[in-house]
């Protein structure tokens, strides 16, 4: 006896419906696509996250370390304010305070007539002896 087909049944099925016993190619394609998308988006996220550190490489060592710590804190805590602070800190160039201060100190040493702070061992021993006896006390 031949089975009658329901009149609502179509003659052919769409290609994405697998034949019983075979693998679902659409599922496999979507899995591969999603894995690739996750890897690409993750890579872009980490590239964007490293922008402040790359910008800070033209600054001082202390500034690089501060920016790197802020970037790590923002990465692990998901508080984006740390990333923004690190980005702003990487954009700012801090002025060099140590060079003018050392120049001022050297000028003041010259004006006062004192020797420079870079004494040799013999000079240091002589000044230690003066401290012990005092100036003019040993006469």
Order of alpha helices (4+ residues) and beta strands (2+ residues): alpha-alpha-alpha-alpha-alpha-alpha
